[in-house]
């Protein structure tokens, strides 16, 4: 028997990473469906302007998901304002580019602090309210949870962790009536993806991708998937549609990915060389990674040529 639709009208949705991209799109869609929304994240000016545009059913709260106390305070402020929380969307995430061998330690640790531990902290801060309302927690993972590509080591590792965390929490909360979902997205047309693709090291990698990967899917496809997932309190959701097939065939995806990469070692070596020579990691925002426009230095050899 099909489950009843979970209607968000009059309910409260708590969204992290709500200043831009998938988080902002999901919050706006939930608000349009009649929900109160808590817009949580960094970039306070963007958050407050967004909340002001949405009106009295929206609240902006500055909080870094690497700070559990800040998340607890954000939950408390949301409950005080709206009376409870029915849906939590743990969306905050970031990425830095570059190979694991030379990636700055602080960038790798920041990725883990936000993408994995930040999701756990968000879930932990929200869980009692979600249990009380018999609501829904949605953790945003990625197809990168199942397919691990070069230059995406920390990102892929954290998204695989988010998937595992979601699977366990889904089972543990089942007796309470609350539900937990995990979202798997391919490349979506967000600031994070656009800016990552613009990095020097990404150019040669992208040129070898199939077109359906190299051309990010429109943002509304991800937001539509989230809306359907919330309505169904779905265990899993994805976008674009082909991601579902990739997940079904996940035991083949990683060997095929490795086989393709290893068939062009010269290309891989060139991508790594460019990442290291360009100094692209130096221009990436220490808090938000490539989600904000990076200031990428010119490759060292060009600077030498101009001297």
ZADO-1210 file (C-alpha; in nm, 4 decimals, padded with zeros to 6 digits):
<atoms>
<atom x="00.0000" y="00.0000" z="00.0000" code="UNK" pos="1"/>
<atom x="00.1382" y="00.3427" z="-00.0917" code="UNK" pos="2"/>
<atom x="00.2335" y="00.5613" z="00.2006" code="UNK" pos="3"/>
<atom x="00.0333" y="00.8790" z="00.2602" code="UNK" pos="4"/>
<atom x="00.1891" y="01.1957" z="00.1229" code="UNK" pos="5"/>
<atom x="00.3831" y="01.3924" z="00.3824" code="UNK" pos="6"/>
<atom x="00.2425" y="01.7443" z="00.3392" code="UNK" pos="7"/>
<atom x="00.4793" y="02.0226" z="00.4495" code="UNK" pos="8"/>
<atom x="00.2100" y="02.2896" z="00.4600" code="UNK" pos="9"/>
<atom x="00.2184" y="02.4455" z="00.8056" code="UNK" pos="10"/>
<atom x="00.5215" y="02.2368" z="00.9030" code="UNK" pos="11"/>
<atom x="00.8781" y="02.3561" z="00.9619" code="UNK" pos="12"/>
<atom x="01.1784" y="02.2649" z="00.7472" code="UNK" pos="13"/>
<atom x="01.5357" y="02.3198" z="00.8710" code="UNK" pos="14"/>
<atom x="01.7925" y="02.3459" z="00.5886" code="UNK" pos="15"/>
<atom x="02.1693" y="02.3760" z="00.6225" code="UNK" pos="16"/>
<atom x="02.3809" y="02.5241" z="00.3463" code="UNK" pos="17"/>
<atom x="02.0761" y="02.7335" z="00.2589" code="UNK" pos="18"/>
<atom x="02.2564" y="03.0391" z="00.1210" code="UNK" pos="19"/>
<atom x="02.2951" y="02.9024" z="-00.2311" code="UNK" pos="20"/>
<atom x="02.2606" y="02.6026" z="-00.4615" code="UNK" pos="21"/>
<atom x="02.0629" y="02.2957" z="-00.3631" code="UNK" pos="22"/>
<atom x="02.0007" y="02.4210" z="-00.0095" code="UNK" pos="23"/>
<atom x="01.8532" y="02.7511" z="-00.1243" code="UNK" pos="24"/>
<atom x="01.6484" y="02.5814" z="-00.3948" code="UNK" pos="25"/>
<atom x="01.5089" y="02.3206" z="-00.1557" code="UNK" pos="26"/>
<atom x="01.4210" y="02.5840" z="00.1057" code="UNK" pos="27"/>
<atom x="01.2446" y="02.7988" z="-00.1518" code="UNK" pos="28"/>
<atom x="01.0452" y="02.5018" z="-00.2832" code="UNK" pos="29"/>
<atom x="00.9419" y="02.3933" z="00.0680" code="UNK" pos="30"/>
<atom x="00.8396" y="02.7508" z="00.1476" code="UNK" pos="31"/>
<atom x="00.6343" y="02.7671" z="-00.1721" code="UNK" pos="32"/>
<atom x="00.4524" y="02.4525" z="-00.0570" code="UNK" pos="33"/>
<atom x="00.3482" y="02.6275" z="00.2645" code="UNK" pos="34"/>
<atom x="00.6270" y="02.5345" z="00.5053" code="UNK" pos="35"/>
<atom x="00.8094" y="02.7542" z="00.7512" code="UNK" pos="36"/>
<atom x="01.1799" y="02.7428" z="00.6707" code="UNK" pos="37"/>
<atom x="01.4929" y="02.7886" z="00.8807" code="UNK" pos="38"/>
<atom x="01.7766" y="02.8996" z="00.6523" code="UNK" pos="39"/>
<atom x="02.0967" y="02.7896" z="00.8218" code="UNK" pos="40"/>
<atom x="02.4533" y="02.8400" z="00.7083" code="UNK" pos="41"/>
<atom x="02.7406" y="03.0790" z="00.6637" code="UNK" pos="42"/>
<atom x="02.7202" y="03.3850" z="00.4349" code="UNK" pos="43"/>
<atom x="02.4834" y="03.5772" z="00.6662" code="UNK" pos="44"/>
<atom x="02.4144" y="03.8589" z="00.4208" code="UNK" pos="45"/>
<atom x="02.2848" y="03.6130" z="00.1608" code="UNK" pos="46"/>
<atom x="02.0815" y="03.4255" z="00.4212" code="UNK" pos="47"/>
<atom x="01.9158" y="03.7353" z="00.5643" code="UNK" pos="48"/>
<atom x="01.8363" y="03.8764" z="00.2198" code="UNK" pos="49"/>
<atom x="01.6844" y="03.5397" z="00.1265" code="UNK" pos="50"/>
<atom x="01.4748" y="03.5250" z="00.4441" code="UNK" pos="51"/>
<atom x="01.3580" y="03.8822" z="00.3941" code="UNK" pos="52"/>
<atom x="01.2484" y="03.7997" z="00.0408" code="UNK" pos="53"/>
<atom x="01.0531" y="03.4928" z="00.1559" code="UNK" pos="54"/>
<atom x="00.8807" y="03.6791" z="00.4387" code="UNK" pos="55"/>
<atom x="00.7643" y="03.5950" z="00.7928" code="UNK" pos="56"/>
<atom x="00.7623" y="03.2170" z="00.7427" code="UNK" pos="57"/>
<atom x="01.1412" y="03.2219" z="00.7025" code="UNK" pos="58"/>
<atom x="01.4227" y="03.2752" z="00.9498" code="UNK" pos="59"/>
<atom x="01.7942" y="03.3155" z="00.8754" code="UNK" pos="60"/>
<atom x="02.0452" y="03.1710" z="01.1212" code="UNK" pos="61"/>
<atom x="02.4210" y="03.1917" z="01.0825" code="UNK" pos="62"/>
<atom x="02.5829" y="02.8637" z="01.1916" code="UNK" pos="63"/>
<atom x="02.8782" y="02.6539" z="01.0821" code="UNK" pos="64"/>
<atom x="02.7957" y="02.2834" z="01.0797" code="UNK" pos="65"/>
<atom x="03.1409" y="02.2128" z="01.2204" code="UNK" pos="66"/>
<atom x="03.0178" y="02.3774" z="01.5442" code="UNK" pos="67"/>
<atom x="02.7721" y="02.1549" z="01.7325" code="UNK" pos="68"/>
<atom x="02.6846" y="02.4250" z="01.9860" code="UNK" pos="69"/>
<atom x="02.5922" y="02.6607" z="01.7018" code="UNK" pos="70"/>
<atom x="02.3679" y="02.3947" z="01.5485" code="UNK" pos="71"/>
<atom x="02.1956" y="02.3294" z="01.8806" code="UNK" pos="72"/>
<atom x="02.1353" y="02.7024" z="01.9157" code="UNK" pos="73"/>
<atom x="01.9961" y="02.7146" z="01.5601" code="UNK" pos="74"/>
<atom x="01.7565" y="02.4306" z="01.6387" code="UNK" pos="75"/>
<atom x="01.6462" y="02.6020" z="01.9601" code="UNK" pos="76"/>
<atom x="01.5884" y="02.9322" z="01.7790" code="UNK" pos="77"/>
<atom x="01.3836" y="02.7573" z="01.5102" code="UNK" pos="78"/>
<atom x="01.1694" y="02.5764" z="01.7672" code="UNK" pos="79"/>
<atom x="01.1138" y="02.8990" z="01.9582" code="UNK" pos="80"/>
<atom x="01.0069" y="03.0749" z="01.6388" code="UNK" pos="81"/>
<atom x="00.7914" y="02.8054" z="01.4782" code="UNK" pos="82"/>
<atom x="00.7078" y="02.5614" z="01.7589" code="UNK" pos="83"/>
<atom x="00.8946" y="02.2557" z="01.6322" code="UNK" pos="84"/>
<atom x="01.0806" y="02.1013" z="01.3378" code="UNK" pos="85"/>
<atom x="00.9296" y="01.8427" z="01.1036" code="UNK" pos="86"/>
<atom x="01.1902" y="01.8097" z="00.8276" code="UNK" pos="87"/>
<atom x="01.5665" y="01.8472" z="00.8417" code="UNK" pos="88"/>
<atom x="01.7739" y="01.8720" z="00.5252" code="UNK" pos="89"/>
<atom x="02.1439" y="01.8271" z="00.6032" code="UNK" pos="90"/>
<atom x="02.2711" y="01.9835" z="00.2844" code="UNK" pos="91"/>
<atom x="02.5778" y="02.1863" z="00.3844" code="UNK" pos="92"/>
<atom x="02.8796" y="02.0632" z="00.1924" code="UNK" pos="93"/>
<atom x="03.1904" y="02.1816" z="00.0175" code="UNK" pos="94"/>
<atom x="03.4723" y="02.0643" z="-00.2029" code="UNK" pos="95"/>
<atom x="03.8318" y="02.1550" z="-00.2691" code="UNK" pos="96"/>
<atom x="04.0134" y="02.0367" z="-00.5793" code="UNK" pos="97"/>
<atom x="04.3504" y="01.8680" z="-00.6062" code="UNK" pos="98"/>
<atom x="04.5153" y="01.5289" z="-00.5567" code="UNK" pos="99"/>
<atom x="04.5288" y="01.3643" z="-00.2141" code="UNK" pos="100"/>
<atom x="04.9064" y="01.3359" z="-00.2321" code="UNK" pos="101"/>
<atom x="04.9546" y="01.7132" z="-00.2144" code="UNK" pos="102"/>
<atom x="04.6206" y="01.8478" z="-00.0893" code="UNK" pos="103"/>
<atom x="04.6649" y="02.0967" z="00.1967" code="UNK" pos="104"/>
<atom x="04.5877" y="01.9217" z="00.5243" code="UNK" pos="105"/>
<atom x="04.3517" y="02.1938" z="00.6419" code="UNK" pos="106"/>
<atom x="04.1421" y="02.1603" z="00.3242" code="UNK" pos="107"/>
<atom x="04.1049" y="01.7839" z="00.3637" code="UNK" pos="108"/>
<atom x="04.0147" y="01.8206" z="00.7312" code="UNK" pos="109"/>
<atom x="03.7670" y="02.0997" z="00.6556" code="UNK" pos="110"/>
<atom x="03.5968" y="01.8748" z="00.3984" code="UNK" pos="111"/>
<atom x="03.5533" y="01.6002" z="00.6575" code="UNK" pos="112"/>
<atom x="03.4419" y="01.8488" z="00.9232" code="UNK" pos="113"/>
<atom x="03.1630" y="01.9848" z="00.7021" code="UNK" pos="114"/>
<atom x="03.0576" y="01.7073" z="00.4649" code="UNK" pos="115"/>
<atom x="03.0572" y="01.4141" z="00.7055" code="UNK" pos="116"/>
<atom x="03.0836" y="01.5328" z="01.0636" code="UNK" pos="117"/>
<atom x="02.8650" y="01.8324" z="00.9759" code="UNK" pos="118"/>
<atom x="02.5875" y="01.6013" z="00.8582" code="UNK" pos="119"/>
<atom x="02.6217" y="01.3928" z="01.1746" code="UNK" pos="120"/>
<atom x="02.6144" y="01.7057" z="01.3930" code="UNK" pos="121"/>
<atom x="02.3085" y="01.8355" z="01.2075" code="UNK" pos="122"/>
<atom x="02.1278" y="01.5039" z="01.2469" code="UNK" pos="123"/>
<atom x="02.2224" y="01.4855" z="01.6140" code="UNK" pos="124"/>
<atom x="02.1031" y="01.8400" z="01.6821" code="UNK" pos="125"/>
<atom x="01.7726" y="01.7757" z="01.5019" code="UNK" pos="126"/>
<atom x="01.6938" y="01.4174" z="01.5899" code="UNK" pos="127"/>
<atom x="01.4815" y="01.4691" z="01.9026" code="UNK" pos="128"/>
<atom x="01.2616" y="01.7236" z="01.7259" code="UNK" pos="129"/>
<atom x="01.2271" y="01.4946" z="01.4241" code="UNK" pos="130"/>
<atom x="01.1327" y="01.2013" z="01.6490" code="UNK" pos="131"/>
<atom x="00.8827" y="01.4172" z="01.8345" code="UNK" pos="132"/>
<atom x="00.7119" y="01.5181" z="01.5092" code="UNK" pos="133"/>
<atom x="00.7534" y="01.1742" z="01.3471" code="UNK" pos="134"/>
<atom x="00.9174" y="01.3704" z="01.0712" code="UNK" pos="135"/>
<atom x="01.1912" y="01.3250" z="00.8148" code="UNK" pos="136"/>
<atom x="01.5684" y="01.3740" z="00.8004" code="UNK" pos="137"/>
<atom x="01.7245" y="01.4007" z="00.4566" code="UNK" pos="138"/>
<atom x="02.1024" y="01.3806" z="00.4239" code="UNK" pos="139"/>
<atom x="02.2544" y="01.5048" z="00.0997" code="UNK" pos="140"/>
<atom x="02.5166" y="01.2632" z="-00.0308" code="UNK" pos="141"/>
<atom x="02.6207" y="01.2267" z="-00.3952" code="UNK" pos="142"/>
<atom x="02.6825" y="00.9746" z="-00.6695" code="UNK" pos="143"/>
<atom x="03.0405" y="01.0205" z="-00.5444" code="UNK" pos="144"/>
<atom x="02.9399" y="00.7937" z="-00.2560" code="UNK" pos="145"/>
<atom x="02.9511" y="00.5053" z="-00.5057" code="UNK" pos="146"/>
<atom x="03.1903" y="00.6304" z="-00.7753" code="UNK" pos="147"/>
<atom x="03.5296" y="00.7570" z="-00.6605" code="UNK" pos="148"/>
<atom x="03.7210" y="00.9642" z="-00.9141" code="UNK" pos="149"/>
<atom x="04.0661" y="01.1278" z="-00.9073" code="UNK" pos="150"/>
<atom x="04.0862" y="01.4814" z="-00.7630" code="UNK" pos="151"/>
<atom x="03.7765" y="01.4135" z="-00.5514" code="UNK" pos="152"/>
<atom x="03.9288" y="01.2060" z="-00.2714" code="UNK" pos="153"/>
<atom x="03.8053" y="01.3937" z="00.0382" code="UNK" pos="154"/>
<atom x="03.4674" y="01.4698" z="-00.1208" code="UNK" pos="155"/>
<atom x="03.4050" y="01.1088" z="-00.2254" code="UNK" pos="156"/>
<atom x="03.5179" y="00.9765" z="00.1123" code="UNK" pos="157"/>
<atom x="03.2799" y="01.2016" z="00.3018" code="UNK" pos="158"/>
<atom x="02.9831" y="01.1297" z="00.0771" code="UNK" pos="159"/>
<atom x="03.0366" y="00.7555" z="00.1186" code="UNK" pos="160"/>
<atom x="03.0344" y="00.8206" z="00.4922" code="UNK" pos="161"/>
<atom x="02.7084" y="01.0168" z="00.4667" code="UNK" pos="162"/>
<atom x="02.5486" y="00.7209" z="00.2901" code="UNK" pos="163"/>
<atom x="02.6575" y="00.4803" z="00.5646" code="UNK" pos="164"/>
<atom x="02.5477" y="00.7186" z="00.8393" code="UNK" pos="165"/>
<atom x="02.2059" y="00.7556" z="00.6762" code="UNK" pos="166"/>
<atom x="02.1585" y="00.3812" z="00.6363" code="UNK" pos="167"/>
<atom x="02.2305" y="00.3150" z="01.0032" code="UNK" pos="168"/>
<atom x="02.0224" y="00.6059" z="01.1341" code="UNK" pos="169"/>
<atom x="01.7292" y="00.5010" z="00.9138" code="UNK" pos="170"/>
<atom x="01.7162" y="00.1633" z="01.0869" code="UNK" pos="171"/>
<atom x="01.7708" y="00.3019" z="01.4347" code="UNK" pos="172"/>
<atom x="01.4881" y="00.5574" z="01.4024" code="UNK" pos="173"/>
<atom x="01.2385" y="00.3215" z="01.2395" code="UNK" pos="174"/>
<atom x="01.0707" y="00.2270" z="01.5721" code="UNK" pos="175"/>
<atom x="01.0018" y="00.5948" z="01.6459" code="UNK" pos="176"/>
<atom x="00.8043" y="00.6599" z="01.3278" code="UNK" pos="177"/>
<atom x="01.0619" y="00.9112" z="01.2049" code="UNK" pos="178"/>
<atom x="01.2214" y="00.8476" z="00.8664" code="UNK" pos="179"/>
<atom x="01.5686" y="00.9093" z="00.7200" code="UNK" pos="180"/>
<atom x="01.6582" y="00.9604" z="00.3565" code="UNK" pos="181"/>
<atom x="01.9769" y="00.9893" z="00.1558" code="UNK" pos="182"/>
<atom x="02.0010" y="01.1950" z="-00.1649" code="UNK" pos="183"/>
<atom x="02.2389" y="01.0996" z="-00.4447" code="UNK" pos="184"/>
<atom x="02.3075" y="01.3660" z="-00.7035" code="UNK" pos="185"/>
<atom x="02.5276" y="01.3684" z="-01.0092" code="UNK" pos="186"/>
<atom x="02.6823" y="01.6955" z="-01.1226" code="UNK" pos="187"/>
<atom x="02.4154" y="01.9636" z="-01.0712" code="UNK" pos="188"/>
<atom x="02.4392" y="02.3188" z="-01.2031" code="UNK" pos="189"/>
<atom x="02.5393" y="02.4861" z="-00.8757" code="UNK" pos="190"/>
<atom x="02.8136" y="02.7315" z="-00.7852" code="UNK" pos="191"/>
<atom x="03.0149" y="02.4459" z="-00.6359" code="UNK" pos="192"/>
<atom x="03.0103" y="02.2414" z="-00.9555" code="UNK" pos="193"/>
<atom x="03.0594" y="02.5363" z="-01.1925" code="UNK" pos="194"/>
<atom x="03.3550" y="02.6682" z="-00.9964" code="UNK" pos="195"/>
<atom x="03.5063" y="02.3211" z="-00.9575" code="UNK" pos="196"/>
<atom x="03.4831" y="02.2659" z="-01.3337" code="UNK" pos="197"/>
<atom x="03.6547" y="02.6026" z="-01.3897" code="UNK" pos="198"/>
<atom x="03.9673" y="02.4976" z="-01.1984" code="UNK" pos="199"/>
<atom x="04.2766" y="02.4437" z="-01.4181" code="UNK" pos="200"/>
<atom x="04.3110" y="02.0770" z="-01.3201" code="UNK" pos="201"/>
<atom x="03.9478" y="02.0070" z="-01.4068" code="UNK" pos="202"/>
<atom x="03.9737" y="02.1167" z="-01.7681" code="UNK" pos="203"/>
<atom x="04.1528" y="01.8093" z="-01.9016" code="UNK" pos="204"/>
<atom x="03.9482" y="01.5765" z="-01.6792" code="UNK" pos="205"/>
<atom x="03.6220" y="01.7267" z="-01.8007" code="UNK" pos="206"/>
<atom x="03.7280" y="01.6989" z="-02.1641" code="UNK" pos="207"/>
<atom x="03.7461" y="01.3200" z="-02.1232" code="UNK" pos="208"/>
<atom x="03.4073" y="01.2834" z="-01.9534" code="UNK" pos="209"/>
<atom x="03.0969" y="01.1555" z="-02.1330" code="UNK" pos="210"/>
<atom x="02.8677" y="01.4467" z="-02.2218" code="UNK" pos="211"/>
<atom x="02.6012" y="01.3446" z="-01.9703" code="UNK" pos="212"/>
<atom x="02.8617" y="01.3908" z="-01.6944" code="UNK" pos="213"/>
<atom x="03.0470" y="01.6905" z="-01.8358" code="UNK" pos="214"/>
<atom x="02.7263" y="01.8950" z="-01.8672" code="UNK" pos="215"/>
<atom x="02.5722" y="01.9472" z="-01.5221" code="UNK" pos="216"/>
<atom x="02.2005" y="01.8822" z="-01.4868" code="UNK" pos="217"/>
<atom x="01.9751" y="02.1841" z="-01.4198" code="UNK" pos="218"/>
<atom x="01.9266" y="02.2659" z="-01.0520" code="UNK" pos="219"/>
<atom x="01.5454" y="02.2146" z="-01.0641" code="UNK" pos="220"/>
<atom x="01.5995" y="01.8424" z="-01.1291" code="UNK" pos="221"/>
<atom x="01.7599" y="01.8093" z="-00.7854" code="UNK" pos="222"/>
<atom x="01.4937" y="02.0248" z="-00.6211" code="UNK" pos="223"/>
<atom x="01.2136" y="01.8203" z="-00.7820" code="UNK" pos="224"/>
<atom x="01.3764" y="01.5043" z="-00.6463" code="UNK" pos="225"/>
<atom x="01.3969" y="01.6539" z="-00.2966" code="UNK" pos="226"/>
<atom x="01.0333" y="01.7616" z="-00.3095" code="UNK" pos="227"/>
<atom x="00.9207" y="01.4112" z="-00.4100" code="UNK" pos="228"/>
<atom x="01.1503" y="01.2590" z="-00.1492" code="UNK" pos="229"/>
<atom x="01.0092" y="01.4743" z="00.1309" code="UNK" pos="230"/>
<atom x="00.6517" y="01.4001" z="00.0238" code="UNK" pos="231"/>
<atom x="00.7238" y="01.0260" z="00.0423" code="UNK" pos="232"/>
<atom x="00.9725" y="01.0448" z="00.3292" code="UNK" pos="233"/>
<atom x="01.1811" y="00.8367" z="00.0905" code="UNK" pos="234"/>
<atom x="01.4749" y="00.6255" z="00.2011" code="UNK" pos="235"/>
<atom x="01.6646" y="00.7164" z="-00.1168" code="UNK" pos="236"/>
<atom x="01.6284" y="00.9716" z="-00.3914" code="UNK" pos="237"/>
<atom x="01.8454" y="01.0853" z="-00.6795" code="UNK" pos="238"/>
<atom x="01.8851" y="01.3105" z="-00.9797" code="UNK" pos="239"/>
<atom x="01.9276" y="01.3027" z="-01.2745" code="UNK" pos="240"/>
<atom x="01.7334" y="00.9838" z="-01.3463" code="UNK" pos="241"/>
<atom x="02.0364" y="00.7887" z="-01.4716" code="UNK" pos="242"/>
<atom x="02.1916" y="00.8091" z="-01.1235" code="UNK" pos="243"/>
<atom x="01.9396" y="00.5475" z="-01.0081" code="UNK" pos="244"/>
<atom x="02.0722" y="00.3010" z="-01.2648" code="UNK" pos="245"/>
<atom x="02.4297" y="00.3808" z="-01.1656" code="UNK" pos="246"/>
<atom x="02.3510" y="00.3062" z="-00.8024" code="UNK" pos="247"/>
<atom x="02.1876" y="-00.0228" z="-00.8982" code="UNK" pos="248"/>
<atom x="02.5039" y="-00.1178" z="-01.0869" code="UNK" pos="249"/>
<atom x="02.7389" y="00.0229" z="-00.8250" code="UNK" pos="250"/>
<atom x="02.9487" y="-00.2935" z="-00.7999" code="UNK" pos="251"/>
<atom x="03.0497" y="-00.2307" z="-01.1612" code="UNK" pos="252"/>
<atom x="03.0810" y="00.1472" z="-01.1466" code="UNK" pos="253"/>
<atom x="03.4064" y="00.1733" z="-00.9528" code="UNK" pos="254"/>
<atom x="03.5979" y="-00.0906" z="-01.1529" code="UNK" pos="255"/>
<atom x="03.4811" y="00.0756" z="-01.4748" code="UNK" pos="256"/>
<atom x="03.5807" y="00.4190" z="-01.3438" code="UNK" pos="257"/>
<atom x="03.9276" y="00.2935" z="-01.2538" code="UNK" pos="258"/>
<atom x="03.9665" y="00.1137" z="-01.5850" code="UNK" pos="259"/>
<atom x="03.8824" y="00.4297" z="-01.7780" code="UNK" pos="260"/>
<atom x="04.1178" y="00.6451" z="-01.5710" code="UNK" pos="261"/>
<atom x="04.4049" y="00.3976" z="-01.5867" code="UNK" pos="262"/>
<atom x="04.3709" y="00.3677" z="-01.9630" code="UNK" pos="263"/>
<atom x="04.5006" y="00.7242" z="-01.9899" code="UNK" pos="264"/>
<atom x="04.7799" y="00.7600" z="-01.7353" code="UNK" pos="265"/>
<atom x="04.9343" y="01.0462" z="-01.9295" code="UNK" pos="266"/>
<atom x="04.6119" y="01.2424" z="-01.9021" code="UNK" pos="267"/>
<atom x="04.5871" y="01.1710" z="-01.5298" code="UNK" pos="268"/>
<atom x="04.9487" y="01.2761" z="-01.4757" code="UNK" pos="269"/>
<atom x="04.8842" y="01.5985" z="-01.6637" code="UNK" pos="270"/>
<atom x="04.5803" y="01.6810" z="-01.4504" code="UNK" pos="271"/>
<atom x="04.7820" y="01.6249" z="-01.1333" code="UNK" pos="272"/>
<atom x="05.0716" y="01.8325" z="-01.2698" code="UNK" pos="273"/>
<atom x="04.8384" y="02.1196" z="-01.3566" code="UNK" pos="274"/>
<atom x="04.6781" y="02.1106" z="-01.0121" code="UNK" pos="275"/>
<atom x="05.0152" y="02.1383" z="-00.8448" code="UNK" pos="276"/>
<atom x="05.1716" y="02.3891" z="-01.0869" code="UNK" pos="277"/>
<atom x="04.8729" y="02.6241" z="-01.1020" code="UNK" pos="278"/>
<atom x="04.8528" y="02.6706" z="-00.7265" code="UNK" pos="279"/>
<atom x="04.4751" y="02.6488" z="-00.7590" code="UNK" pos="280"/>
<atom x="04.4292" y="02.5286" z="-00.4012" code="UNK" pos="281"/>
<atom x="04.5759" y="02.8568" z="-00.2739" code="UNK" pos="282"/>
<atom x="04.2853" y="03.0540" z="-00.4160" code="UNK" pos="283"/>
<atom x="04.0051" y="02.8401" z="-00.2718" code="UNK" pos="284"/>
<atom x="03.8008" y="02.9844" z="00.0123" code="UNK" pos="285"/>
<atom x="03.9116" y="02.8275" z="00.3432" code="UNK" pos="286"/>
<atom x="03.5537" y="02.7974" z="00.4726" code="UNK" pos="287"/>
<atom x="03.3482" y="02.7394" z="00.1573" code="UNK" pos="288"/>
<atom x="03.5956" y="02.5760" z="-00.0819" code="UNK" pos="289"/>
<atom x="03.5058" y="02.6091" z="-00.4486" code="UNK" pos="290"/>
<atom x="03.1440" y="02.7000" z="-00.3698" code="UNK" pos="291"/>
<atom x="03.2545" y="03.0628" z="-00.3950" code="UNK" pos="292"/>
<atom x="03.4502" y="03.1911" z="-00.6915" code="UNK" pos="293"/>
<atom x="03.8155" y="03.1080" z="-00.6504" code="UNK" pos="294"/>
<atom x="04.1057" y="03.3353" z="-00.7238" code="UNK" pos="295"/>
<atom x="04.3287" y="03.1016" z="-00.9201" code="UNK" pos="296"/>
<atom x="04.6925" y="03.1999" z="-00.9732" code="UNK" pos="297"/>
<atom x="04.8390" y="03.1560" z="-01.3166" code="UNK" pos="298"/>
<atom x="05.0489" y="02.8415" z="-01.3633" code="UNK" pos="299"/>
<atom x="05.4019" y="02.8842" z="-01.2355" code="UNK" pos="300"/>
<atom x="05.5570" y="02.8284" z="-01.5780" code="UNK" pos="301"/>
<atom x="05.3561" y="03.1189" z="-01.7229" code="UNK" pos="302"/>
<atom x="05.4722" y="03.3480" z="-01.4465" code="UNK" pos="303"/>
<atom x="05.8300" y="03.2504" z="-01.5236" code="UNK" pos="304"/>
<atom x="05.7762" y="03.3216" z="-01.8931" code="UNK" pos="305"/>
<atom x="05.6582" y="03.6748" z="-01.8101" code="UNK" pos="306"/>
<atom x="05.9453" y="03.7539" z="-01.5742" code="UNK" pos="307"/>
</atoms>
